[in-house]
Amino acid sequence: MTKTTKKDDLQIVSVDWLDAMSDDNTWQDLKELQEQKLRPVTSVGYLIKEDKDCTILVSSFDEESQCGGGGVVIPTNCITKKLILKGQFNVE
């Protein structure tokens, strides 16, 4: 039997994380590539999953259909800060 996730049981979090950089598939000078930095990003949403490998957020959650929209899967080791905005319950 599948557990139904309730909206009120989900944390709403703000996550600061470092995103990978990627070129636009054109030739680039190697020195220029070596000077690129990871891009700091902030994502806010319902915390759907959090473990040692990944953290998953959705910006929209439909409790009836058990679907989420605007999802992002973040490698947990790329997270620099997490702030809980609402709730204390983790869903795995």
PDB file of N, CA, C and O in Angstrom:
ATOM      1  N   MET A   1       0.841  -1.187   0.000  1.00  0.00           N
ATOM      2  CA  MET A   1       0.000   0.000   0.000  1.00  0.00           C
ATOM      3  C   MET A   1       0.882   1.246   0.000  1.00  0.00           C
ATOM      4  O   MET A   1       1.827   1.332   0.785  1.00  0.00           O
ATOM      5  N   THR A   2       0.586   2.208  -0.869  1.00  0.00           N
ATOM      6  CA  THR A   2       1.353   3.435  -0.989  1.00  0.00           C
ATOM      7  C   THR A   2       0.867   4.466   0.017  1.00  0.00           C
ATOM      8  O   THR A   2      -0.334   4.679   0.185  1.00  0.00           O
ATOM      9  N   LYS A   3       1.829   5.103   0.685  1.00  0.00           N
ATOM     10  CA  LYS A   3       1.487   6.145   1.654  1.00  0.00           C
ATOM     11  C   LYS A   3       1.090   7.417   0.915  1.00  0.00           C
ATOM     12  O   LYS A   3       1.765   7.834  -0.026  1.00  0.00           O
ATOM     13  N   THR A   4      -0.008   8.031   1.347  1.00  0.00           N
ATOM     14  CA  THR A   4      -0.449   9.296   0.766  1.00  0.00           C
ATOM     15  C   THR A   4       0.256  10.436   1.485  1.00  0.00           C
ATOM     16  O   THR A   4       0.262  10.507   2.714  1.00  0.00           O
ATOM     17  N   THR A   5       0.850  11.326   0.696  1.00  0.00           N
ATOM     18  CA  THR A   5       1.537  12.488   1.250  1.00  0.00           C
ATOM     19  C   THR A   5       0.542  13.632   1.401  1.00  0.00           C
ATOM     20  O   THR A   5      -0.157  13.990   0.453  1.00  0.00           O
ATOM     21  N   LYS A   6       0.485  14.197   2.592  1.00  0.00           N
ATOM     22  CA  LYS A   6      -0.380  15.339   2.877  1.00  0.00           C
ATOM     23  C   LYS A   6       0.427  16.627   2.774  1.00  0.00           C
ATOM     24  O   LYS A   6       1.573  16.686   3.219  1.00  0.00           O
ATOM     25  N   LYS A   7      -0.170  17.651   2.188  1.00  0.00           N
ATOM     26  CA  LYS A   7       0.502  18.939   2.034  1.00  0.00           C
ATOM     27  C   LYS A   7       0.998  19.480   3.364  1.00  0.00           C
ATOM     28  O   LYS A   7       2.109  20.005   3.451  1.00  0.00           O
ATOM     29  N   ASP A   8       0.177  19.354   4.404  1.00  0.00           N
ATOM     30  CA  ASP A   8       0.541  19.902   5.708  1.00  0.00           C
ATOM     31  C   ASP A   8       1.702  19.157   6.362  1.00  0.00           C
ATOM     32  O   ASP A   8       2.300  19.661   7.313  1.00  0.00           O
ATOM     33  N   ASP A   9       2.029  17.962   5.862  1.00  0.00           N
ATOM     34  CA  ASP A   9       3.146  17.205   6.392  1.00  0.00           C
ATOM     35  C   ASP A   9       4.481  17.567   5.735  1.00  0.00           C
ATOM     36  O   ASP A   9       5.541  17.173   6.222  1.00  0.00           O
ATOM     37  N   LEU A  10       4.430  18.310   4.642  1.00  0.00           N
ATOM     38  CA  LEU A  10       5.646  18.653   3.904  1.00  0.00           C
ATOM     39  C   LEU A  10       6.283  19.938   4.434  1.00  0.00           C
ATOM     40  O   LEU A  10       5.591  20.902   4.761  1.00  0.00           O
ATOM     41  N   GLN A  11       7.592  19.931   4.511  1.00  0.00           N
ATOM     42  CA  GLN A  11       8.313  21.157   4.832  1.00  0.00           C
ATOM     43  C   GLN A  11       8.358  22.049   3.591  1.00  0.00           C
ATOM     44  O   GLN A  11       8.408  21.562   2.462  1.00  0.00           O
ATOM     45  N   ILE A  12       8.340  23.335   3.816  1.00  0.00           N
ATOM     46  CA  ILE A  12       8.666  24.297   2.766  1.00  0.00           C
ATOM     47  C   ILE A  12      10.035  24.838   3.132  1.00  0.00           C
ATOM     48  O   ILE A  12      10.244  25.334   4.239  1.00  0.00           O
ATOM     49  N   VAL A  13      10.972  24.737   2.188  1.00  0.00           N
ATOM     50  CA  VAL A  13      12.355  25.086   2.474  1.00  0.00           C
ATOM     51  C   VAL A  13      12.914  26.035   1.421  1.00  0.00           C
ATOM     52  O   VAL A  13      12.430  26.112   0.292  1.00  0.00           O
ATOM     53  N   SER A  14      13.953  26.752   1.838  1.00  0.00           N
ATOM     54  CA  SER A  14      14.785  27.538   0.932  1.00  0.00           C
ATOM     55  C   SER A  14      16.145  26.859   0.936  1.00  0.00           C
ATOM     56  O   SER A  14      16.740  26.653   1.994  1.00  0.00           O
ATOM     57  N   VAL A  15      16.641  26.509  -0.260  1.00  0.00           N
ATOM     58  CA  VAL A  15      17.905  25.788  -0.385  1.00  0.00           C
ATOM     59  C   VAL A  15      18.861  26.602  -1.248  1.00  0.00           C
ATOM     60  O   VAL A  15      18.554  26.926  -2.395  1.00  0.00           O
ATOM     61  N   ASP A  16      20.024  26.930  -0.684  1.00  0.00           N
ATOM     62  CA  ASP A  16      21.103  27.547  -1.455  1.00  0.00           C
ATOM     63  C   ASP A  16      22.034  26.431  -1.902  1.00  0.00           C
ATOM     64  O   ASP A  16      22.428  25.587  -1.097  1.00  0.00           O
ATOM     65  N   TRP A  17      22.387  26.423  -3.193  1.00  0.00           N
ATOM     66  CA  TRP A  17      23.226  25.347  -3.717  1.00  0.00           C
ATOM     67  C   TRP A  17      24.059  25.836  -4.888  1.00  0.00           C
ATOM     68  O   TRP A  17      23.768  26.870  -5.490  1.00  0.00           O
ATOM     69  N   LEU A  18      25.099  25.076  -5.199  1.00  0.00           N
ATOM     70  CA  LEU A  18      25.999  25.427  -6.289  1.00  0.00           C
ATOM     71  C   LEU A  18      25.671  24.580  -7.507  1.00  0.00           C
ATOM     72  O   LEU A  18      25.706  23.350  -7.453  1.00  0.00           O
ATOM     73  N   ASP A  19      25.352  25.256  -8.611  1.00  0.00           N
ATOM     74  CA  ASP A  19      24.973  24.589  -9.851  1.00  0.00           C
ATOM     75  C   ASP A  19      26.187  24.471 -10.766  1.00  0.00           C
ATOM     76  O   ASP A  19      27.058  25.341 -10.763  1.00  0.00           O
ATOM     77  N   ALA A  20      26.243  23.412 -11.535  1.00  0.00           N
ATOM     78  CA  ALA A  20      27.325  23.206 -12.492  1.00  0.00           C
ATOM     79  C   ALA A  20      27.190  24.199 -13.648  1.00  0.00           C
ATOM     80  O   ALA A  20      26.093  24.656 -13.970  1.00  0.00           O
ATOM     81  N   MET A  21      28.300  24.512 -14.246  1.00  0.00           N
ATOM     82  CA  MET A  21      28.315  25.374 -15.424  1.00  0.00           C
ATOM     83  C   MET A  21      28.466  24.499 -16.660  1.00  0.00           C
ATOM     84  O   MET A  21      29.094  23.442 -16.606  1.00  0.00           O
ATOM     85  N   SER A  22      27.895  24.936 -17.760  1.00  0.00           N
ATOM     86  CA  SER A  22      28.013  24.212 -19.019  1.00  0.00           C
ATOM     87  C   SER A  22      28.136  25.227 -20.142  1.00  0.00           C
ATOM     88  O   SER A  22      27.490  26.274 -20.122  1.00  0.00           O
ATOM     89  N   ASP A  23      28.972  24.906 -21.122  1.00  0.00           N
ATOM     90  CA  ASP A  23      29.088  25.828 -22.253  1.00  0.00           C
ATOM     91  C   ASP A  23      27.904  25.649 -23.188  1.00  0.00           C
ATOM     92  O   ASP A  23      27.052  24.788 -22.969  1.00  0.00           O
ATOM     93  N   ASP A  24      27.856  26.448 -24.208  1.00  0.00           N
ATOM     94  CA  ASP A  24      26.739  26.368 -25.153  1.00  0.00           C
ATOM     95  C   ASP A  24      27.116  25.530 -26.376  1.00  0.00           C
ATOM     96  O   ASP A  24      26.595  25.743 -27.471  1.00  0.00           O
ATOM     97  N   ASN A  25      28.019  24.585 -26.175  1.00  0.00           N
ATOM     98  CA  ASN A  25      28.456  23.657 -27.207  1.00  0.00           C
ATOM     99  C   ASN A  25      29.259  24.334 -28.313  1.00  0.00           C
ATOM    100  O   ASN A  25      29.251  23.891 -29.461  1.00  0.00           O
ATOM    101  N   THR A  26      29.950  25.409 -27.952  1.00  0.00           N
ATOM    102  CA  THR A  26      30.829  26.081 -28.899  1.00  0.00           C
ATOM    103  C   THR A  26      32.272  25.938 -28.412  1.00  0.00           C
ATOM    104  O   THR A  26      32.514  25.555 -27.267  1.00  0.00           O
ATOM    105  N   TRP A  27      33.208  26.243 -29.275  1.00  0.00           N
ATOM    106  CA  TRP A  27      34.617  26.203 -28.903  1.00  0.00           C
ATOM    107  C   TRP A  27      34.907  27.342 -27.947  1.00  0.00           C
ATOM    108  O   TRP A  27      34.501  28.482 -28.174  1.00  0.00           O
ATOM    109  N   GLN A  28      35.623  27.014 -26.862  1.00  0.00           N
ATOM    110  CA  GLN A  28      35.989  28.029 -25.885  1.00  0.00           C
ATOM    111  C   GLN A  28      37.461  27.894 -25.537  1.00  0.00           C
ATOM    112  O   GLN A  28      38.013  26.794 -25.501  1.00  0.00           O
ATOM    113  N   ASP A  29      38.073  29.020 -25.287  1.00  0.00           N
ATOM    114  CA  ASP A  29      39.462  29.040 -24.855  1.00  0.00           C
ATOM    115  C   ASP A  29      39.582  28.306 -23.521  1.00  0.00           C
ATOM    116  O   ASP A  29      38.762  28.516 -22.626  1.00  0.00           O
ATOM    117  N   LEU A  30      40.605  27.439 -23.375  1.00  0.00           N
ATOM    118  CA  LEU A  30      40.767  26.653 -22.159  1.00  0.00           C
ATOM    119  C   LEU A  30      40.968  27.537 -20.934  1.00  0.00           C
ATOM    120  O   LEU A  30      40.476  27.218 -19.851  1.00  0.00           O
ATOM    121  N   LYS A  31      41.690  28.649 -21.098  1.00  0.00           N
ATOM    122  CA  LYS A  31      41.896  29.558 -19.962  1.00  0.00           C
ATOM    123  C   LYS A  31      40.564  30.139 -19.493  1.00  0.00           C
ATOM    124  O   LYS A  31      40.314  30.246 -18.292  1.00  0.00           O
ATOM    125  N   GLU A  32      39.718  30.510 -20.440  1.00  0.00           N
ATOM    126  CA  GLU A  32      38.396  31.042 -20.107  1.00  0.00           C
ATOM    127  C   GLU A  32      37.566  29.990 -19.367  1.00  0.00           C
ATOM    128  O   GLU A  32      36.885  30.316 -18.394  1.00  0.00           O
ATOM    129  N   LEU A  33      37.616  28.730 -19.817  1.00  0.00           N
ATOM    130  CA  LEU A  33      36.881  27.660 -19.143  1.00  0.00           C
ATOM    131  C   LEU A  33      37.375  27.449 -17.719  1.00  0.00           C
ATOM    132  O   LEU A  33      36.577  27.207 -16.814  1.00  0.00           O
ATOM    133  N   GLN A  34      38.689  27.539 -17.515  1.00  0.00           N
ATOM    134  CA  GLN A  34      39.265  27.319 -16.195  1.00  0.00           C
ATOM    135  C   GLN A  34      38.889  28.417 -15.208  1.00  0.00           C
ATOM    136  O   GLN A  34      38.969  28.215 -13.997  1.00  0.00           O
ATOM    137  N   GLU A  35      38.483  29.570 -15.710  1.00  0.00           N
ATOM    138  CA  GLU A  35      38.124  30.691 -14.840  1.00  0.00           C
ATOM    139  C   GLU A  35      36.635  30.688 -14.465  1.00  0.00           C
ATOM    140  O   GLU A  35      36.204  31.492 -13.637  1.00  0.00           O
ATOM    141  N   GLN A  36      35.855  29.792 -15.068  1.00  0.00           N
ATOM    142  CA  GLN A  36      34.431  29.739 -14.736  1.00  0.00           C
ATOM    143  C   GLN A  36      34.236  29.244 -13.307  1.00  0.00           C
ATOM    144  O   GLN A  36      35.012  28.427 -12.810  1.00  0.00           O
ATOM    145  N   LYS A  37      33.210  29.737 -12.665  1.00  0.00           N
ATOM    146  CA  LYS A  37      32.872  29.379 -11.286  1.00  0.00           C
ATOM    147  C   LYS A  37      31.526  28.666 -11.261  1.00  0.00           C
ATOM    148  O   LYS A  37      30.702  28.819 -12.163  1.00  0.00           O
ATOM    149  N   LEU A  38      31.327  27.888 -10.210  1.00  0.00           N
ATOM    150  CA  LEU A  38      30.007  27.297 -10.008  1.00  0.00           C
ATOM    151  C   LEU A  38      29.004  28.416  -9.748  1.00  0.00           C
ATOM    152  O   LEU A  38      29.337  29.423  -9.124  1.00  0.00           O
ATOM    153  N   ARG A  39      27.791  28.239 -10.223  1.00  0.00           N
ATOM    154  CA  ARG A  39      26.767  29.281 -10.112  1.00  0.00           C
ATOM    155  C   ARG A  39      25.946  29.076  -8.840  1.00  0.00           C
ATOM    156  O   ARG A  39      25.328  28.023  -8.682  1.00  0.00           O
ATOM    157  N   PRO A  40      25.920  30.073  -7.910  1.00  0.00           N
ATOM    158  CA  PRO A  40      25.073  29.946  -6.722  1.00  0.00           C
ATOM    159  C   PRO A  40      23.598  30.149  -7.089  1.00  0.00           C
ATOM    160  O   PRO A  40      23.243  31.095  -7.792  1.00  0.00           O
ATOM    161  N   VAL A  41      22.755  29.243  -6.599  1.00  0.00           N
ATOM    162  CA  VAL A  41      21.326  29.251  -6.914  1.00  0.00           C
ATOM    163  C   VAL A  41      20.541  29.098  -5.612  1.00  0.00           C
ATOM    164  O   VAL A  41      21.002  28.438  -4.680  1.00  0.00           O
ATOM    165  N   THR A  42      19.365  29.704  -5.548  1.00  0.00           N
ATOM    166  CA  THR A  42      18.448  29.489  -4.435  1.00  0.00           C
ATOM    167  C   THR A  42      17.150  28.931  -4.998  1.00  0.00           C
ATOM    168  O   THR A  42      16.566  29.497  -5.923  1.00  0.00           O
ATOM    169  N   SER A  43      16.703  27.810  -4.429  1.00  0.00           N
ATOM    170  CA  SER A  43      15.428  27.199  -4.803  1.00  0.00           C
ATOM    171  C   SER A  43      14.539  27.148  -3.566  1.00  0.00           C
ATOM    172  O   SER A  43      15.012  26.878  -2.463  1.00  0.00           O
ATOM    173  N   VAL A  44      13.243  27.409  -3.759  1.00  0.00           N
ATOM    174  CA  VAL A  44      12.273  27.383  -2.660  1.00  0.00           C
ATOM    175  C   VAL A  44      11.134  26.462  -3.071  1.00  0.00           C
ATOM    176  O   VAL A  44      10.635  26.544  -4.194  1.00  0.00           O
ATOM    177  N   GLY A  45      10.723  25.582  -2.156  1.00  0.00           N
ATOM    178  CA  GLY A  45       9.605  24.708  -2.480  1.00  0.00           C
ATOM    179  C   GLY A  45       9.313  23.692  -1.409  1.00  0.00           C
ATOM    180  O   GLY A  45       9.899  23.705  -0.327  1.00  0.00           O
ATOM    181  N   TYR A  46       8.384  22.803  -1.742  1.00  0.00           N
ATOM    182  CA  TYR A  46       8.028  21.697  -0.858  1.00  0.00           C
ATOM    183  C   TYR A  46       9.141  20.652  -0.928  1.00  0.00           C
ATOM    184  O   TYR A  46       9.569  20.264  -2.015  1.00  0.00           O
ATOM    185  N   LEU A  47       9.605  20.202   0.234  1.00  0.00           N
ATOM    186  CA  LEU A  47      10.642  19.182   0.298  1.00  0.00           C
ATOM    187  C   LEU A  47       9.997  17.805   0.139  1.00  0.00           C
ATOM    188  O   LEU A  47       9.256  17.354   1.013  1.00  0.00           O
ATOM    189  N   ILE A  48      10.284  17.144  -0.982  1.00  0.00           N
ATOM    190  CA  ILE A  48       9.694  15.848  -1.299  1.00  0.00           C
ATOM    191  C   ILE A  48      10.596  14.709  -0.839  1.00  0.00           C
ATOM    192  O   ILE A  48      10.113  13.683  -0.360  1.00  0.00           O
ATOM    193  N   LYS A  49      11.905  14.890  -0.984  1.00  0.00           N
ATOM    194  CA  LYS A  49      12.863  13.847  -0.598  1.00  0.00           C
ATOM    195  C   LYS A  49      14.180  14.511  -0.222  1.00  0.00           C
ATOM    196  O   LYS A  49      14.585  15.516  -0.806  1.00  0.00           O
ATOM    197  N   GLU A  50      14.837  13.918   0.772  1.00  0.00           N
ATOM    198  CA  GLU A  50      16.158  14.392   1.167  1.00  0.00           C
ATOM    199  C   GLU A  50      16.942  13.198   1.708  1.00  0.00           C
ATOM    200  O   GLU A  50      16.560  12.600   2.714  1.00  0.00           O
ATOM    201  N   ASP A  51      18.039  12.858   1.034  1.00  0.00           N
ATOM    202  CA  ASP A  51      18.929  11.824   1.537  1.00  0.00           C
ATOM    203  C   ASP A  51      20.364  12.211   1.193  1.00  0.00           C
ATOM    204  O   ASP A  51      20.616  13.335   0.759  1.00  0.00           O
ATOM    205  N   LYS A  52      21.301  11.294   1.382  1.00  0.00           N
ATOM    206  CA  LYS A  52      22.714  11.635   1.183  1.00  0.00           C
ATOM    207  C   LYS A  52      23.032  11.916  -0.281  1.00  0.00           C
ATOM    208  O   LYS A  52      24.033  12.571  -0.573  1.00  0.00           O
ATOM    209  N   ASP A  53      22.206  11.439  -1.205  1.00  0.00           N
ATOM    210  CA  ASP A  53      22.478  11.613  -2.629  1.00  0.00           C
ATOM    211  C   ASP A  53      21.781  12.818  -3.253  1.00  0.00           C
ATOM    212  O   ASP A  53      22.392  13.584  -3.999  1.00  0.00           O
ATOM    213  N   CYS A  54      20.494  12.979  -2.940  1.00  0.00           N
ATOM    214  CA  CYS A  54      19.758  14.061  -3.603  1.00  0.00           C
ATOM    215  C   CYS A  54      18.697  14.657  -2.693  1.00  0.00           C
ATOM    216  O   CYS A  54      18.224  14.029  -1.746  1.00  0.00           O
ATOM    217  N   THR A  55      18.344  15.893  -3.019  1.00  0.00           N
ATOM    218  CA  THR A  55      17.273  16.626  -2.363  1.00  0.00           C
ATOM    219  C   THR A  55      16.306  17.046  -3.465  1.00  0.00           C
ATOM    220  O   THR A  55      16.715  17.653  -4.455  1.00  0.00           O
ATOM    221  N   ILE A  56      15.030  16.725  -3.294  1.00  0.00           N
ATOM    222  CA  ILE A  56      14.040  17.014  -4.332  1.00  0.00           C
ATOM    223  C   ILE A  56      13.004  17.992  -3.795  1.00  0.00           C
ATOM    224  O   ILE A  56      12.404  17.775  -2.742  1.00  0.00           O
ATOM    225  N   LEU A  57      12.807  19.082  -4.551  1.00  0.00           N
ATOM    226  CA  LEU A  57      11.806  20.099  -4.233  1.00  0.00           C
ATOM    227  C   LEU A  57      10.820  20.203  -5.388  1.00  0.00           C
ATOM    228  O   LEU A  57      11.172  19.952  -6.540  1.00  0.00           O
ATOM    229  N   VAL A  58       9.578  20.577  -5.069  1.00  0.00           N
ATOM    230  CA  VAL A  58       8.603  20.959  -6.087  1.00  0.00           C
ATOM    231  C   VAL A  58       8.026  22.310  -5.695  1.00  0.00           C
ATOM    232  O   VAL A  58       7.857  22.602  -4.511  1.00  0.00           O
ATOM    233  N   SER A  59       7.722  23.133  -6.695  1.00  0.00           N
ATOM    234  CA  SER A  59       7.147  24.450  -6.398  1.00  0.00           C
ATOM    235  C   SER A  59       5.631  24.382  -6.270  1.00  0.00           C
ATOM    236  O   SER A  59       5.013  25.262  -5.670  1.00  0.00           O
ATOM    237  N   SER A  60       5.032  23.335  -6.835  1.00  0.00           N
ATOM    238  CA  SER A  60       3.578  23.147  -6.749  1.00  0.00           C
ATOM    239  C   SER A  60       3.299  21.708  -6.344  1.00  0.00           C
ATOM    240  O   SER A  60       3.992  20.787  -6.777  1.00  0.00           O
ATOM    241  N   PHE A  61       2.268  21.516  -5.504  1.00  0.00           N
ATOM    242  CA  PHE A  61       1.915  20.179  -5.047  1.00  0.00           C
ATOM    243  C   PHE A  61       0.406  20.009  -5.076  1.00  0.00           C
ATOM    244  O   PHE A  61      -0.331  20.813  -4.505  1.00  0.00           O
ATOM    245  N   ASP A  62      -0.054  18.943  -5.754  1.00  0.00           N
ATOM    246  CA  ASP A  62      -1.474  18.607  -5.825  1.00  0.00           C
ATOM    247  C   ASP A  62      -1.696  17.380  -4.944  1.00  0.00           C
ATOM    248  O   ASP A  62      -1.353  16.260  -5.322  1.00  0.00           O
ATOM    249  N   GLU A  63      -2.271  17.606  -3.774  1.00  0.00           N
ATOM    250  CA  GLU A  63      -2.452  16.529  -2.804  1.00  0.00           C
ATOM    251  C   GLU A  63      -3.368  15.427  -3.336  1.00  0.00           C
ATOM    252  O   GLU A  63      -3.114  14.245  -3.104  1.00  0.00           O
ATOM    253  N   GLU A  64      -4.426  15.808  -4.045  1.00  0.00           N
ATOM    254  CA  GLU A  64      -5.388  14.823  -4.531  1.00  0.00           C
ATOM    255  C   GLU A  64      -4.754  13.853  -5.528  1.00  0.00           C
ATOM    256  O   GLU A  64      -4.936  12.640  -5.418  1.00  0.00           O
ATOM    257  N   SER A  65      -4.015  14.382  -6.493  1.00  0.00           N
ATOM    258  CA  SER A  65      -3.422  13.518  -7.520  1.00  0.00           C
ATOM    259  C   SER A  65      -2.036  12.996  -7.123  1.00  0.00           C
ATOM    260  O   SER A  65      -1.469  12.146  -7.809  1.00  0.00           O
ATOM    261  N   GLN A  66      -1.488  13.519  -5.995  1.00  0.00           N
ATOM    262  CA  GLN A  66      -0.146  13.153  -5.538  1.00  0.00           C
ATOM    263  C   GLN A  66       0.898  13.456  -6.613  1.00  0.00           C
ATOM    264  O   GLN A  66       1.784  12.647  -6.891  1.00  0.00           O
ATOM    265  N   CYS A  67       0.766  14.652  -7.214  1.00  0.00           N
ATOM    266  CA  CYS A  67       1.695  15.101  -8.249  1.00  0.00           C
ATOM    267  C   CYS A  67       2.335  16.423  -7.845  1.00  0.00           C
ATOM    268  O   CYS A  67       1.743  17.221  -7.119  1.00  0.00           O
ATOM    269  N   GLY A  68       3.544  16.635  -8.325  1.00  0.00           N
ATOM    270  CA  GLY A  68       4.239  17.888  -8.094  1.00  0.00           C
ATOM    271  C   GLY A  68       4.641  18.515  -9.403  1.00  0.00           C
ATOM    272  O   GLY A  68       4.869  17.821 -10.394  1.00  0.00           O
ATOM    273  N   GLY A  69       4.729  19.837  -9.403  1.00  0.00           N
ATOM    274  CA  GLY A  69       5.165  20.570 -10.589  1.00  0.00           C
ATOM    275  C   GLY A  69       6.351  21.449 -10.254  1.00  0.00           C
ATOM    276  O   GLY A  69       6.562  21.809  -9.096  1.00  0.00           O
ATOM    277  N   GLY A  70       7.111  21.788 -11.256  1.00  0.00           N
ATOM    278  CA  GLY A  70       8.267  22.648 -11.048  1.00  0.00           C
ATOM    279  C   GLY A  70       9.336  21.978 -10.200  1.00  0.00           C
ATOM    280  O   GLY A  70       9.939  22.605  -9.329  1.00  0.00           O
ATOM    281  N   GLY A  71       9.563  20.699 -10.463  1.00  0.00           N
ATOM    282  CA  GLY A  71      10.507  19.940  -9.655  1.00  0.00           C
ATOM    283  C   GLY A  71      11.963  20.243  -9.967  1.00  0.00           C
ATOM    284  O   GLY A  71      12.320  20.580 -11.095  1.00  0.00           O
ATOM    285  N   VAL A  72      12.787  20.116  -8.949  1.00  0.00           N
ATOM    286  CA  VAL A  72      14.233  20.228  -9.115  1.00  0.00           C
ATOM    287  C   VAL A  72      14.887  19.157  -8.244  1.00  0.00           C
ATOM    288  O   VAL A  72      14.533  18.983  -7.078  1.00  0.00           O
ATOM    289  N   VAL A  73      15.843  18.445  -8.831  1.00  0.00           N
ATOM    290  CA  VAL A  73      16.621  17.437  -8.115  1.00  0.00           C
ATOM    291  C   VAL A  73      18.019  18.015  -7.926  1.00  0.00           C
ATOM    292  O   VAL A  73      18.729  18.274  -8.897  1.00  0.00           O
ATOM    293  N   ILE A  74      18.406  18.215  -6.674  1.00  0.00           N
ATOM    294  CA  ILE A  74      19.673  18.854  -6.333  1.00  0.00           C
ATOM    295  C   ILE A  74      20.592  17.810  -5.703  1.00  0.00           C
ATOM    296  O   ILE A  74      20.182  17.135  -4.758  1.00  0.00           O
ATOM    297  N   PRO A  75      21.823  17.655  -6.199  1.00  0.00           N
ATOM    298  CA  PRO A  75      22.761  16.784  -5.494  1.00  0.00           C
ATOM    299  C   PRO A  75      22.974  17.330  -4.076  1.00  0.00           C
ATOM    300  O   PRO A  75      23.357  18.488  -3.909  1.00  0.00           O
ATOM    301  N   THR A  76      22.731  16.513  -3.076  1.00  0.00           N
ATOM    302  CA  THR A  76      22.793  16.974  -1.686  1.00  0.00           C
ATOM    303  C   THR A  76      24.154  17.567  -1.341  1.00  0.00           C
ATOM    304  O   THR A  76      24.230  18.511  -0.554  1.00  0.00           O
ATOM    305  N   ASN A  77      25.231  17.028  -1.915  1.00  0.00           N
ATOM    306  CA  ASN A  77      26.559  17.561  -1.601  1.00  0.00           C
ATOM    307  C   ASN A  77      26.813  18.931  -2.231  1.00  0.00           C
ATOM    308  O   ASN A  77      27.853  19.534  -1.966  1.00  0.00           O
ATOM    309  N   CYS A  78      25.896  19.436  -3.053  1.00  0.00           N
ATOM    310  CA  CYS A  78      26.022  20.781  -3.636  1.00  0.00           C
ATOM    311  C   CYS A  78      25.305  21.840  -2.792  1.00  0.00           C
ATOM    312  O   CYS A  78      25.413  23.033  -3.076  1.00  0.00           O
ATOM    313  N   ILE A  79      24.572  21.410  -1.757  1.00  0.00           N
ATOM    314  CA  ILE A  79      23.816  22.347  -0.924  1.00  0.00           C
ATOM    315  C   ILE A  79      24.756  23.045   0.058  1.00  0.00           C
ATOM    316  O   ILE A  79      25.535  22.400   0.760  1.00  0.00           O
ATOM    317  N   THR A  80      24.668  24.373   0.094  1.00  0.00           N
ATOM    318  CA  THR A  80      25.486  25.160   1.019  1.00  0.00           C
ATOM    319  C   THR A  80      24.692  25.640   2.226  1.00  0.00           C
ATOM    320  O   THR A  80      25.271  25.952   3.266  1.00  0.00           O
ATOM    321  N   LYS A  81      23.347  25.701   2.090  1.00  0.00           N
ATOM    322  CA  LYS A  81      22.508  26.171   3.191  1.00  0.00           C
ATOM    323  C   LYS A  81      21.070  25.723   2.947  1.00  0.00           C
ATOM    324  O   LYS A  81      20.580  25.738   1.818  1.00  0.00           O
ATOM    325  N   LYS A  82      20.401  25.320   4.041  1.00  0.00           N
ATOM    326  CA  LYS A  82      18.972  24.976   3.956  1.00  0.00           C
ATOM    327  C   LYS A  82      18.259  25.670   5.095  1.00  0.00           C
ATOM    328  O   LYS A  82      18.668  25.564   6.251  1.00  0.00           O
ATOM    329  N   LEU A  83      17.200  26.374   4.772  1.00  0.00           N
ATOM    330  CA  LEU A  83      16.395  27.071   5.760  1.00  0.00           C
ATOM    331  C   LEU A  83      14.978  26.517   5.698  1.00  0.00           C
ATOM    332  O   LEU A  83      14.349  26.527   4.640  1.00  0.00           O
ATOM    333  N   ILE A  84      14.474  26.033   6.837  1.00  0.00           N
ATOM    334  CA  ILE A  84      13.107  25.529   6.901  1.00  0.00           C
ATOM    335  C   ILE A  84      12.169  26.713   7.087  1.00  0.00           C
ATOM    336  O   ILE A  84      12.262  27.431   8.083  1.00  0.00           O
ATOM    337  N   LEU A  85      11.267  26.917   6.136  1.00  0.00           N
ATOM    338  CA  LEU A  85      10.325  28.029   6.185  1.00  0.00           C
ATOM    339  C   LEU A  85       9.013  27.633   6.846  1.00  0.00           C
ATOM    340  O   LEU A  85       8.327  28.470   7.432  1.00  0.00           O
ATOM    341  N   LYS A  86       8.659  26.322   6.747  1.00  0.00           N
ATOM    342  CA  LYS A  86       7.417  25.815   7.342  1.00  0.00           C
ATOM    343  C   LYS A  86       7.552  24.323   7.586  1.00  0.00           C
ATOM    344  O   LYS A  86       8.029  23.589   6.721  1.00  0.00           O
ATOM    345  N   GLY A  87       7.131  23.871   8.769  1.00  0.00           N
ATOM    346  CA  GLY A  87       7.055  22.453   9.065  1.00  0.00           C
ATOM    347  C   GLY A  87       8.348  21.831   9.564  1.00  0.00           C
ATOM    348  O   GLY A  87       9.421  22.427   9.475  1.00  0.00           O
ATOM    349  N   GLN A  88       8.222  20.635  10.082  1.00  0.00           N
ATOM    350  CA  GLN A  88       9.376  19.897  10.603  1.00  0.00           C
ATOM    351  C   GLN A  88       9.395  18.463  10.132  1.00  0.00           C
ATOM    352  O   GLN A  88      10.282  17.713  10.540  1.00  0.00           O
ATOM    353  N   PHE A  89       8.456  18.036   9.289  1.00  0.00           N
ATOM    354  CA  PHE A  89       8.316  16.644   8.917  1.00  0.00           C
ATOM    355  C   PHE A  89       9.057  16.372   7.607  1.00  0.00           C
ATOM    356  O   PHE A  89       8.802  17.046   6.609  1.00  0.00           O
ATOM    357  N   ASN A  90       9.964  15.401   7.593  1.00  0.00           N
ATOM    358  CA  ASN A  90      10.671  15.017   6.366  1.00  0.00           C
ATOM    359  C   ASN A  90       9.983  13.827   5.715  1.00  0.00           C
ATOM    360  O   ASN A  90       9.607  12.876   6.400  1.00  0.00           O
ATOM    361  N   VAL A  91       9.818  13.871   4.409  1.00  0.00           N
ATOM    362  CA  VAL A  91       9.246  12.773   3.643  1.00  0.00           C
ATOM    363  C   VAL A  91      10.366  12.140   2.831  1.00  0.00           C
ATOM    364  O   VAL A  91      11.099  12.843   2.135  1.00  0.00           O
ATOM    365  N   GLU A  92      10.503  10.845   2.910  1.00  0.00           N
ATOM    366  CA  GLU A  92      11.548  10.151   2.131  1.00  0.00           C
ATOM    367  C   GLU A  92      10.930   9.180   1.178  1.00  0.00           C
ATOM    368  O   GLU A  92      11.642   8.502   0.438  1.00  0.00           O
TER     369      GLU A  92
END
